[in-house]
Amino acid sequence: MLRSTLRSALTALFTFTLCAEAPAQLVWTQLQSSPAPSARYEHASCYLYGIANVLVFGGTDGAALLGDTWTWGYSTPWSSGQRVWTPRPGPGPAPRSGHAMTRANLDSGALLFGGRLASGVLSAETWLWKPTGWQQLSPAQAPSARAGHALATDEMQADVLHLFGGRTAAGLSNELWRFSAGQWSLVSTAHSPSAREDHVLEWFADGGLLLSGGRDASGPLADEWIFDGQDWRVSNAHGAAPRAGHALAFESLLRRRYMSVGGVDGLASAQVAELTIDGRWLTHATASGPAPRTDASLHCAPTLSVPQYLLFGGRDEHGAALGDVWTLEPLRLAHTEDFGAGCGPGPWGNSGPHLFAMNAPLIGSMVEFSALTAGHMRRAVLLFGVEQAATPFGSCQLFVAPVKRLPMQRLTDASGFVYALAEVELPFDTALIGTSTVAQMIEFTSAGRSLSQPVRLHVEE
C-alpha cells in the first residue's frame, strides 16, 4: 500500500486554517458489576481472544494471598449486552502474588509462571489456563523461581512467549527466557537491559517486544528496550518518566496506541501517559477517574468502534488494596461521513466512483481509503485537504481544496473486481482534535474523468 506522511503540512493546515474546538479528553467510567473480584494488587492478568476478553488470577489483598480465577467479557457468544465478571471455579495454582501471565495461543489460553507463595517462598511453576480449567505443565527446564517478572506474547508468533527479569533467591535477574512448543529455553543476546523487577513487557508493533521501566537497587527506572527476536536495543522513544509497578496496554485495532497508568516514580499515581506513534511519551488530561495506584492491571479490550481500556485493582498511596474497575476511552469518537455528490461521465453515470475511509481518523493514525473503480481505470488520485464550497471541476463539483494529491494503487481481486487504495498519515498533534478535513477521488478512464462523493473526516484522539 502507498504511504504518505503529511505531518508538517497537515499540522499547519489544521492548526491555522480550521476552527478547532477544545481538545477532547479521554474519559474514565467506573463499572459496577456483581459478582466481581475482591480488592487486590500484584495479581496477574492478560488479554484473551474470544468472549472472555480478560483473565485475572490471584494477587494479595494485603493480608492474605488469593488464588481465585476470573474472566471479564460477554456472557454468551455474539452477546450485545454488557461485559461482566465471571468466576472460574475449579482446582488451579496455589494462591500467590507477583506472578505473570500472558496469552498462550489462539484458543483463549494463558500461560502463568512463578510468583510469591505463602511465607514468601518463590515459585518456578508453569501453568496453562484454558476455558476448561487449569493444567500444570512439567517442561524439561524452566526459569528459576521468581516474582516481579514480566511475560509477553509476540503477536506475530502467537505461540512464542518471552519472560524477562524478576527477583530470584539470588537477587534481581536480567535473564530472557522463551516458551515455545511446551518448553522453556534460555535466550542468549549480545545486549541486555539491566536486572530489574516490577517492569512491564508488551508486544512492539514494529516487531518484537517492548520493555518499559521497573526498579533495581537504585530505584525506579526510565529506560525502555526493544527485543526484536534476536537481540535487545535501547528504544529511541523520549519523555519516559521513571516507572515501576505501572500498567501498560497496547491497542492495535484502531491505532498503534500504548497507554500507561500509575507507578510514576514507583509510587501510586493516576497519571495516564501514551507512547505515541512518533516515539514520544505524552501525558493525557482525563475526565474524573480512578484514585492514584500502583500494581494494577490494564488491558485493551476494544469494542468494534472504541479503543477501550480496562483498569482493575492495585493499591493506593496508603498501601490499601483496591477492587474498583474502570474503562478508559475517548470522550468523542472520530468518524467519517459522506456528503455532496460524485459525478460521471463514464460507466459510473452521475453518481461517480464510491470512496470510503476504512478506519476512524484518530490523531497519530494511518487512515486508509478505498474506492470502487471502473474496470478500465487508467489511474486515480486522492485529493486531501480543506473543505470548500462546491467548485466547478469540468462538469463536476470539487468540495476539497487539496493540500496533498496522492496516487491511488490499482488492485484487482480474485473475481476481477477492480478497486484503488491510498493511505494518509495524520500527525500526532493534539491541535488536530475536534477538527475536520475532506477527501475526494478523481478517476481517469478511457471515457473521461469522474469524481467521487466527498468524505468528511472528523478527527479525534
VEXRO-711619 format. One record per residue (C-alpha): residue number from 1; x, y, z. Coordinates in nm, 4 decimals, always signed. Layout:
NODE,seq,c1,c2,c3
NODE,NUM,X,Y,Z
...
***
This chain:
NODE,seq,c1,c2,c3
NODE,1,+0.0000,+0.0000,+0.0000
NODE,2,+0.1018,+0.3589,-0.0504
NODE,3,+0.2088,+0.5687,+0.2452
NODE,4,+0.2194,+0.9465,+0.2651
NODE,5,+0.3407,+1.1365,+0.5696
NODE,6,+0.1719,+1.4742,+0.5911
NODE,7,+0.2951,+1.5822,+0.9336
NODE,8,+0.4140,+1.9362,+0.8614
NODE,9,+0.1519,+2.0233,+0.6001
NODE,10,-0.1426,+1.8839,+0.7921
NODE,11,-0.0351,+2.0256,+1.1281
NODE,12,-0.0124,+2.3723,+0.9751
NODE,13,-0.3367,+2.3173,+0.7876
NODE,14,-0.5394,+2.2031,+1.0870
NODE,15,-0.3845,+2.4423,+1.3360
NODE,16,-0.4096,+2.7653,+1.1432
NODE,17,-0.6808,+2.7154,+0.8814
NODE,18,-0.9599,+2.5309,+1.0589
NODE,19,-1.1517,+2.6379,+1.3661
NODE,20,-1.0602,+2.3758,+1.6250
NODE,21,-1.2732,+2.3029,+1.9269
NODE,22,-1.1225,+2.2486,+2.2726
NODE,23,-0.9128,+1.9285,+2.2742
NODE,24,-1.1139,+1.6204,+2.3581
NODE,25,-1.0236,+1.4302,+2.6730
NODE,26,-1.0010,+1.0648,+2.7456
NODE,27,-1.2761,+0.9798,+2.9878
NODE,28,-1.2842,+0.7277,+3.2715
NODE,29,-1.6044,+0.5371,+3.3515
NODE,30,-1.6359,+0.3268,+3.6660
NODE,31,-1.8055,-0.0083,+3.6173
NODE,32,-2.0297,-0.1655,+3.8757
NODE,33,-2.0646,-0.5409,+3.8484
NODE,34,-2.1761,-0.8208,+4.0760
NODE,35,-2.0205,-1.0650,+4.1212
NODE,36,-1.6706,-0.9180,+4.0849
NODE,37,-1.3169,-0.9982,+4.2044
NODE,38,-1.2280,-0.8739,+4.5527
NODE,39,-0.9808,-0.5906,+4.6082
NODE,40,-0.6219,-0.6936,+4.5254
NODE,41,-0.2829,-0.5958,+4.3892
NODE,42,+0.0176,-0.7794,+4.2433
NODE,43,-0.2289,-1.0043,+4.0622
NODE,44,-0.1695,-1.1330,+3.7103
NODE,45,-0.3943,-1.0773,+3.4127
NODE,46,-0.3853,-1.1000,+3.0353
NODE,47,-0.5971,-1.0357,+2.7298
NODE,48,-0.7654,-1.3322,+2.5623
NODE,49,-0.9344,-1.3905,+2.2316
NODE,50,-1.2967,-1.4962,+2.2408
NODE,51,-1.5896,-1.3818,+2.4530
NODE,52,-1.3756,-1.3756,+2.7705
NODE,53,-1.1590,-1.0730,+2.6994
NODE,54,-0.9502,-1.0573,+3.0194
NODE,55,-0.8288,-1.3282,+3.2586
NODE,56,-0.7333,-1.2427,+3.6206
NODE,57,-0.5682,-1.4733,+3.8723
NODE,58,-0.4508,-1.4355,+4.2306
NODE,59,-0.2755,-1.1427,+4.3950
NODE,60,-0.2937,-1.0215,+4.7527
NODE,61,-0.5327,-0.8032,+4.9485
NODE,62,-0.2533,-0.7024,+5.1851
NODE,63,-0.3467,-0.9602,+5.4472
NODE,64,-0.3638,-1.2869,+5.2542
NODE,65,-0.2690,-1.4321,+4.9175
NODE,66,-0.5501,-1.5030,+4.6713
NODE,67,-0.5945,-1.7994,+4.4374
NODE,68,-0.9193,-1.7272,+4.2525
NODE,69,-0.9673,-1.7051,+3.8762
NODE,70,-1.1956,-1.4566,+3.6975
NODE,71,-1.2724,-1.3606,+3.3390
NODE,72,-1.4215,-1.0354,+3.2129
NODE,73,-1.6183,-1.0409,+2.8891
NODE,74,-1.9509,-1.1151,+2.7269
NODE,75,-2.1670,-1.3754,+2.8953
NODE,76,-2.2542,-1.5570,+2.5726
NODE,77,-2.1126,-1.5667,+2.2179
NODE,78,-2.2291,-1.2786,+1.9972
NODE,79,-2.3824,-1.1114,+2.3016
NODE,80,-2.4759,-0.7466,+2.2535
NODE,81,-2.5123,-0.6818,+2.6243
NODE,82,-2.2711,-0.5565,+2.8878
NODE,83,-1.9472,-0.7369,+2.9584
NODE,84,-1.9399,-0.8909,+3.3061
NODE,85,-1.7089,-1.0630,+3.5539
NODE,86,-1.7414,-1.4413,+3.5717
NODE,87,-1.5765,-1.6552,+3.8442
NODE,88,-1.3986,-1.9665,+3.7153
NODE,89,-1.4079,-2.2265,+3.9924
NODE,90,-1.2012,-2.5410,+3.9980
NODE,91,-0.8540,-2.6583,+4.1018
NODE,92,-0.5593,-2.4477,+3.9925
NODE,93,-0.2371,-2.2836,+4.1103
NODE,94,-0.1861,-2.2156,+4.4791
NODE,95,-0.2566,-1.8581,+4.5978
NODE,96,+0.0267,-1.6222,+4.5032
NODE,97,+0.1286,-1.2665,+4.4149
NODE,98,+0.3940,-1.1154,+4.1897
NODE,99,+0.3409,-1.3828,+3.9223
NODE,100,+0.2952,-1.3110,+3.5497
NODE,101,+0.0578,-1.4276,+3.2762
NODE,102,+0.0247,-1.3815,+2.9032
NODE,103,-0.1989,-1.5125,+2.6269
NODE,104,-0.0648,-1.8503,+2.5190
NODE,105,-0.2480,-1.9395,+2.1983
NODE,106,-0.5391,-1.8536,+1.9745
NODE,107,-0.7791,-2.0743,+2.1728
NODE,108,-0.8258,-1.8341,+2.4650
NODE,109,-0.5362,-1.9910,+2.6563
NODE,110,-0.2987,-1.8224,+2.9008
NODE,111,+0.0394,-1.9155,+3.0490
NODE,112,+0.1267,-1.8391,+3.4127
NODE,113,+0.4725,-1.8557,+3.5647
NODE,114,+0.6188,-1.8085,+3.9122
NODE,115,+0.5063,-1.5788,+4.1901
NODE,116,+0.5436,-1.5462,+4.5651
NODE,117,+0.3693,-1.8205,+4.7668
NODE,118,+0.2826,-1.8426,+5.1352
NODE,119,+0.5609,-1.7415,+5.3781
NODE,120,+0.7455,-1.5673,+5.0925
NODE,121,+0.8508,-1.8860,+4.9099
NODE,122,+0.9103,-1.8213,+4.5387
NODE,123,+0.7570,-2.0450,+4.2723
NODE,124,+0.9003,-2.1879,+3.9498
NODE,125,+0.5719,-2.3461,+3.8408
NODE,126,+0.4355,-2.3203,+3.4870
NODE,127,+0.0579,-2.3372,+3.4450
NODE,128,-0.1664,-2.3281,+3.1385
NODE,129,-0.5236,-2.1965,+3.1576
NODE,130,-0.7926,-2.2754,+2.9057
NODE,131,-1.1689,-2.2230,+2.9347
NODE,132,-1.1870,-2.5835,+3.0571
NODE,133,-0.9609,-2.5043,+3.3558
NODE,134,-0.6001,-2.5029,+3.4783
NODE,135,-0.3274,-2.7558,+3.3943
NODE,136,+0.0208,-2.7613,+3.5478
NODE,137,+0.2972,-2.8201,+3.2914
NODE,138,+0.6236,-3.0035,+3.3508
NODE,139,+0.8792,-2.8699,+3.0999
NODE,140,+1.2266,-3.0235,+3.0966
NODE,141,+1.3804,-2.6961,+3.2165
NODE,142,+1.2380,-2.3668,+3.3351
NODE,143,+1.3416,-2.0275,+3.4722
NODE,144,+1.4384,-2.0277,+3.8379
NODE,145,+1.1724,-1.9426,+4.0948
NODE,146,+1.0935,-1.5706,+4.0900
NODE,147,+0.8417,-1.2889,+4.1335
NODE,148,+0.8094,-0.9400,+3.9879
NODE,149,+0.8998,-1.0629,+3.6378
NODE,150,+0.7098,-0.9968,+3.3127
NODE,151,+0.5664,-1.2229,+3.0420
NODE,152,+0.4554,-1.1234,+2.6924
NODE,153,+0.3340,-1.2784,+2.3679
NODE,154,+0.4741,-1.1823,+2.0301
NODE,155,+0.1576,-1.1216,+1.8280
NODE,156,+0.3390,-1.2204,+1.5088
NODE,157,+0.4149,-1.5621,+1.6624
NODE,158,+0.1168,-1.6329,+1.8834
NODE,159,+0.2686,-1.9431,+2.0432
NODE,160,+0.6076,-1.7879,+2.1223
NODE,161,+0.6214,-1.6260,+2.4676
NODE,162,+0.9029,-1.4445,+2.6457
NODE,163,+0.9835,-1.3865,+3.0130
NODE,164,+1.2242,-1.1225,+3.1404
NODE,165,+1.3779,-1.0381,+3.4779
NODE,166,+1.2239,-1.0552,+3.8231
NODE,167,+1.3525,-1.1220,+4.1726
NODE,168,+1.5003,-1.4649,+4.2388
NODE,169,+1.6573,-1.6153,+4.5510
NODE,170,+1.9926,-1.4924,+4.4154
NODE,171,+1.8673,-1.1352,+4.3619
NODE,172,+1.7418,-0.9407,+4.0621
NODE,173,+1.7645,-1.1105,+3.7211
NODE,174,+1.8078,-0.9920,+3.3644
NODE,175,+1.7534,-1.3343,+3.2105
NODE,176,+1.5407,-1.3676,+2.8983
NODE,177,+1.3532,-1.6945,+2.8559
NODE,178,+1.1466,-1.8175,+2.5616
NODE,179,+0.8498,-2.0553,+2.5890
NODE,180,+0.7578,-2.2397,+2.2694
NODE,181,+0.6099,-2.5804,+2.1889
NODE,182,+0.5628,-2.6512,+2.5590
NODE,183,+0.9269,-2.5936,+2.6558
NODE,184,+1.1342,-2.3172,+2.8146
NODE,185,+1.4746,-2.2153,+2.6742
NODE,186,+1.7213,-1.9516,+2.7937
NODE,187,+1.7870,-1.6866,+2.5254
NODE,188,+2.1393,-1.5518,+2.4856
NODE,189,+2.1709,-1.1975,+2.3449
NODE,190,+2.4631,-0.9656,+2.2714
NODE,191,+2.2985,-0.6813,+2.4632
NODE,192,+2.0590,-0.6783,+2.7558
NODE,193,+1.8645,-0.4455,+2.9845
NODE,194,+1.9857,-0.4359,+3.3434
NODE,195,+1.8411,-0.6699,+3.6051
NODE,196,+1.5083,-0.5450,+3.7421
NODE,197,+1.1628,-0.6217,+3.8811
NODE,198,+0.8164,-0.4617,+3.8596
NODE,199,+0.8640,-0.3763,+3.4901
NODE,200,+0.6245,-0.4398,+3.2014
NODE,201,+0.6719,-0.6288,+2.8755
NODE,202,+0.4397,-0.5736,+2.5805
NODE,203,+0.4239,-0.6598,+2.2126
NODE,204,+0.6033,-0.3998,+1.9989
NODE,205,+0.4043,-0.3174,+1.6863
NODE,206,+0.7125,-0.2738,+1.4663
NODE,207,+0.8213,-0.6274,+1.5535
NODE,208,+0.9296,-0.7852,+1.8807
NODE,209,+0.8673,-0.6797,+2.2417
NODE,210,+0.8807,-0.3515,+2.4354
NODE,211,+1.0297,-0.3481,+2.7876
NODE,212,+0.9376,-0.0458,+2.9991
NODE,213,+1.0678,+0.0705,+3.3373
NODE,214,+1.0857,-0.1372,+3.6517
NODE,215,+1.3110,-0.0962,+3.9517
NODE,216,+1.6540,-0.2045,+4.0704
NODE,217,+1.8563,-0.1265,+4.3834
NODE,218,+1.8847,+0.2384,+4.2740
NODE,219,+1.5081,+0.2842,+4.2439
NODE,220,+1.2550,+0.3198,+3.9588
NODE,221,+1.3940,+0.3085,+3.6035
NODE,222,+1.3004,+0.5154,+3.2989
NODE,223,+1.4786,+0.3162,+3.0281
NODE,224,+1.2965,+0.1285,+2.7555
NODE,225,+1.4248,-0.1532,+2.5375
NODE,226,+1.3118,-0.3346,+2.2222
NODE,227,+1.3697,-0.7072,+2.1716
NODE,228,+1.3491,-0.7924,+1.8005
NODE,229,+1.3599,-1.1682,+1.8422
NODE,230,+1.7390,-1.1827,+1.8275
NODE,231,+1.8818,-0.9028,+2.0415
NODE,232,+1.7930,-0.6073,+2.2636
NODE,233,+1.8348,-0.2429,+2.1649
NODE,234,+1.7573,+0.0770,+2.3527
NODE,235,+1.4309,+0.2355,+2.2424
NODE,236,+1.4574,+0.5761,+2.0776
NODE,237,+1.1353,+0.6950,+2.2430
NODE,238,+1.1776,+1.0019,+2.4603
NODE,239,+0.9977,+1.1641,+2.7505
NODE,240,+0.9538,+0.8493,+2.9621
NODE,241,+0.9241,+0.9052,+3.3371
NODE,242,+1.0745,+0.6552,+3.5832
NODE,243,+0.8033,+0.3944,+3.6370
NODE,244,+0.7709,+0.0768,+3.8404
NODE,245,+0.4613,-0.1211,+3.9256
NODE,246,+0.2860,+0.0571,+3.6403
NODE,247,+0.0402,-0.0957,+3.3956
NODE,248,+0.0823,-0.0814,+3.0184
NODE,249,-0.1549,-0.1881,+2.7417
NODE,250,-0.1395,-0.1801,+2.3630
NODE,251,-0.4292,-0.1177,+2.1252
NODE,252,-0.3911,-0.2239,+1.7631
NODE,253,-0.7476,-0.2230,+1.6315
NODE,254,-0.7743,+0.1477,+1.5504
NODE,255,-0.4291,+0.2904,+1.6193
NODE,256,-0.0905,+0.1736,+1.7450
NODE,257,-0.1512,+0.3106,+2.0924
NODE,258,+0.0389,+0.2250,+2.4113
NODE,259,-0.1278,+0.3548,+2.7283
NODE,260,+0.0357,+0.3511,+3.0733
NODE,261,-0.1351,+0.4119,+3.4079
NODE,262,+0.0176,+0.4621,+3.7544
NODE,263,+0.3529,+0.3698,+3.9034
NODE,264,+0.5234,+0.7033,+3.8263
NODE,265,+0.8488,+0.7195,+4.0248
NODE,266,+0.7403,+0.3798,+4.1570
NODE,267,+0.4614,+0.5447,+4.3590
NODE,268,+0.0843,+0.5395,+4.3411
NODE,269,-0.0226,+0.7695,+4.0590
NODE,270,-0.3301,+0.8408,+3.8494
NODE,271,-0.1241,+0.9645,+3.5557
NODE,272,-0.2235,+0.8422,+3.2103
NODE,273,+0.0593,+0.8537,+2.9582
NODE,274,+0.0718,+0.7454,+2.5951
NODE,275,+0.3632,+0.6350,+2.3841
NODE,276,+0.2713,+0.7989,+2.0554
NODE,277,+0.3281,+0.6721,+1.7044
NODE,278,+0.6166,+0.9181,+1.6639
NODE,279,+0.8027,+0.7951,+1.9743
NODE,280,+0.7040,+1.0466,+2.2434
NODE,281,+0.5564,+0.9858,+2.5853
NODE,282,+0.2604,+1.2227,+2.6165
NODE,283,+0.0722,+1.2821,+2.9423
NODE,284,-0.3046,+1.2948,+2.8925
NODE,285,-0.5601,+1.5040,+3.0725
NODE,286,-0.8573,+1.2868,+3.1633
NODE,287,-1.2033,+1.3425,+3.2992
NODE,288,-1.2550,+1.2400,+3.6634
NODE,289,-1.1301,+0.8908,+3.7209
NODE,290,-0.9626,+0.6378,+3.9486
NODE,291,-0.7575,+0.7207,+4.2549
NODE,292,-0.3759,+0.7052,+4.2311
NODE,293,-0.2455,+0.3476,+4.2352
NODE,294,+0.0332,+0.1072,+4.1595
NODE,295,+0.0429,-0.2681,+4.0900
NODE,296,-0.2863,-0.2599,+3.8977
NODE,297,-0.3690,-0.4302,+3.5666
NODE,298,-0.4587,-0.2608,+3.2391
NODE,299,-0.5707,-0.4232,+2.9148
NODE,300,-0.7161,-0.3057,+2.5891
NODE,301,-1.0441,-0.4862,+2.5288
NODE,302,-1.1919,-0.2833,+2.2425
NODE,303,-1.5458,-0.2849,+2.1171
NODE,304,-1.5951,-0.2788,+1.7410
NODE,305,-1.5552,+0.1001,+1.7251
NODE,306,-1.3945,+0.2153,+2.0510
NODE,307,-1.0375,+0.1518,+2.1756
NODE,308,-1.1479,+0.0763,+2.5316
NODE,309,-0.9019,+0.0052,+2.8149
NODE,310,-0.9938,-0.1884,+3.1297
NODE,311,-0.8211,-0.0968,+3.4592
NODE,312,-0.8607,-0.3227,+3.7628
NODE,313,-0.7343,-0.3192,+4.1199
NODE,314,-0.3962,-0.2108,+4.2501
NODE,315,-0.3008,-0.0442,+4.5778
NODE,316,-0.3396,+0.3188,+4.6762
NODE,317,-0.0865,+0.5607,+4.8239
NODE,318,-0.1510,+0.4134,+5.1702
NODE,319,-0.0881,+0.0567,+5.0527
NODE,320,-0.4552,-0.0442,+5.0703
NODE,321,-0.5860,-0.2905,+4.8118
NODE,322,-0.8307,-0.1569,+4.5534
NODE,323,-1.1072,-0.3509,+4.3807
NODE,324,-1.2588,-0.0892,+4.1532
NODE,325,-1.2934,-0.1390,+3.7779
NODE,326,-1.2695,+0.1414,+3.5228
NODE,327,-1.2775,+0.1794,+3.1461
NODE,328,-1.0805,+0.4478,+2.9634
NODE,329,-1.1948,+0.5615,+2.6211
NODE,330,-1.2268,+0.8753,+2.4069
NODE,331,-1.4880,+1.1292,+2.5127
NODE,332,-1.5816,+1.1803,+2.1479
NODE,333,-1.5467,+0.9311,+1.8671
NODE,334,-1.3597,+1.0001,+1.5459
NODE,335,-1.5846,+0.9332,+1.2490
NODE,336,-1.6395,+0.9968,+0.8799
NODE,337,-1.9419,+1.0979,+0.6741
NODE,338,-2.0271,+1.1238,+0.3059
NODE,339,-2.1769,+1.4477,+0.1767
NODE,340,-2.2364,+1.6193,-0.1542
NODE,341,-2.2347,+1.4008,-0.4636
NODE,342,-1.9972,+1.2456,-0.7113
NODE,343,-2.0349,+1.2704,-1.0878
NODE,344,-1.9611,+1.0982,-1.4224
NODE,345,-1.9106,+1.0694,-1.7115
NODE,346,-1.8271,+0.7109,-1.7920
NODE,347,-1.9635,+0.3828,-1.6582
NODE,348,-2.0426,+0.5384,-1.3191
NODE,349,-2.3037,+0.7756,-1.4571
NODE,350,-2.3951,+1.0726,-1.2419
NODE,351,-2.3007,+0.9150,-0.9096
NODE,352,-1.9269,+0.8782,-0.9748
NODE,353,-1.6971,+0.6216,-0.8085
NODE,354,-1.7539,+0.5386,-0.4420
NODE,355,-1.4829,+0.6444,-0.1933
NODE,356,-1.4801,+0.5498,+0.1733
NODE,357,-1.2418,+0.5650,+0.4710
NODE,358,-1.1776,+0.2197,+0.6137
NODE,359,-1.0903,+0.3298,+0.9677
NODE,360,-1.1536,+0.6150,+1.2098
NODE,361,-0.9467,+0.9359,+1.1708
NODE,362,-0.7556,+0.9398,+1.5008
NODE,363,-0.4560,+1.1648,+1.5551
NODE,364,-0.1419,+0.9629,+1.5002
NODE,365,-0.3253,+0.7056,+1.2892
NODE,366,-0.2994,+0.5898,+0.9306
NODE,367,-0.6312,+0.6437,+0.7529
NODE,368,-0.6808,+0.4011,+0.4662
NODE,369,-0.9054,+0.4969,+0.1744
NODE,370,-1.0606,+0.2508,-0.0658
NODE,371,-1.2558,+0.3215,-0.3818
NODE,372,-1.4676,+0.1114,-0.6166
NODE,373,-1.3377,+0.1916,-0.9628
NODE,374,-1.4200,+0.1289,-1.3264
NODE,375,-1.2659,-0.1883,-1.4657
NODE,376,-1.0776,+0.0105,-1.7291
NODE,377,-0.9437,+0.2736,-1.4883
NODE,378,-0.6168,+0.4243,-1.6071
NODE,379,-0.5287,+0.5975,-1.2829
NODE,380,-0.6840,+0.7506,-0.9717
NODE,381,-0.5768,+1.0363,-0.7443
NODE,382,-0.6885,+1.1079,-0.3872
NODE,383,-0.7289,+1.4776,-0.3018
NODE,384,-0.6923,+1.5541,+0.0691
NODE,385,-0.7272,+1.8938,+0.2367
NODE,386,-0.9629,+2.1719,+0.3467
NODE,387,-1.3350,+2.1628,+0.2839
NODE,388,-1.4601,+2.4298,+0.0464
NODE,389,-1.7888,+2.5237,-0.1136
NODE,390,-1.8729,+2.3309,-0.4291
NODE,391,-1.6378,+2.4485,-0.7042
NODE,392,-1.6823,+2.3620,-1.0750
NODE,393,-1.4432,+2.0932,-1.1953
NODE,394,-1.5334,+2.0352,-1.5579
NODE,395,-1.8920,+1.9148,-1.5389
NODE,396,-1.8374,+1.8012,-1.1782
NODE,397,-1.8069,+1.9713,-0.8407
NODE,398,-1.4977,+1.9744,-0.6196
NODE,399,-1.5503,+2.0037,-0.2424
NODE,400,-1.1864,+1.9960,-0.1306
NODE,401,-0.9030,+2.2486,-0.1576
NODE,402,-0.6235,+1.9910,-0.1717
NODE,403,-0.3151,+2.0142,+0.0461
NODE,404,-0.1987,+1.6802,-0.0890
NODE,405,-0.2588,+1.4806,-0.4042
NODE,406,-0.1923,+1.1085,-0.3612
NODE,407,-0.1818,+0.8489,-0.6399
NODE,408,-0.4043,+0.5531,-0.5563
NODE,409,-0.2875,+0.1976,-0.6109
NODE,410,-0.4963,-0.0015,-0.8597
NODE,411,-0.5747,-0.3580,-0.7459
NODE,412,-0.7855,-0.6438,-0.8764
NODE,413,-0.9303,-0.9176,-0.6553
NODE,414,-0.9699,-1.2864,-0.7477
NODE,415,-1.3111,-1.2261,-0.9039
NODE,416,-1.1789,-0.9496,-1.1297
NODE,417,-1.3252,-0.6684,-0.9213
NODE,418,-1.1137,-0.3500,-0.9534
NODE,419,-1.0521,-0.1137,-0.6631
NODE,420,-0.7993,+0.1503,-0.5575
NODE,421,-0.6216,+0.2175,-0.2277
NODE,422,-0.4310,+0.5031,-0.0658
NODE,423,-0.3199,+0.5883,+0.2895
NODE,424,-0.2893,+0.9204,+0.4704
NODE,425,-0.0990,+0.9525,+0.7972
NODE,426,-0.2459,+1.2032,+1.0446
NODE,427,+0.0158,+1.3686,+1.2667
NODE,428,+0.0021,+1.3000,+1.6383
NODE,429,-0.0809,+1.6578,+1.7331
NODE,430,-0.3462,+1.7465,+1.9901
NODE,431,-0.4172,+2.0662,+1.7925
NODE,432,-0.5964,+1.8434,+1.5392
NODE,433,-0.8500,+1.7146,+1.7933
NODE,434,-1.2017,+1.8315,+1.7119
NODE,435,-1.1145,+1.9465,+1.3599
NODE,436,-1.2250,+1.8082,+1.0261
NODE,437,-1.0840,+1.7630,+0.6774
NODE,438,-1.2100,+1.6314,+0.3449
NODE,439,-1.1027,+1.3744,+0.0862
NODE,440,-1.2263,+1.3270,-0.2689
NODE,441,-1.1089,+1.0982,-0.5501
NODE,442,-1.0553,+1.1660,-0.9214
NODE,443,-1.0693,+0.8643,-1.1513
NODE,444,-0.9337,+0.8751,-1.5065
NODE,445,-1.0697,+0.6247,-1.7587
NODE,446,-1.0894,+0.5983,-2.1377
NODE,447,-1.4355,+0.7555,-2.1112
NODE,448,-1.3074,+1.0634,-1.9295
NODE,449,-1.2681,+1.1623,-1.5653
NODE,450,-1.5112,+1.1339,-1.2778
NODE,451,-1.5224,+1.2484,-0.9154
NODE,452,-1.6259,+1.0507,-0.6099
NODE,453,-1.8572,+1.1900,-0.3469
NODE,454,-1.6515,+1.3780,-0.0845
NODE,455,-1.5800,+1.2230,+0.2565
NODE,456,-1.5590,+1.4446,+0.5658
NODE,457,-1.3250,+1.3214,+0.8417
NODE,458,-1.3909,+1.4338,+1.2000
NODE,459,-1.0561,+1.3951,+1.3779
NODE,460,-1.0400,+1.2953,+1.7453
NODE,461,-0.7918,+1.1299,+1.9781
***
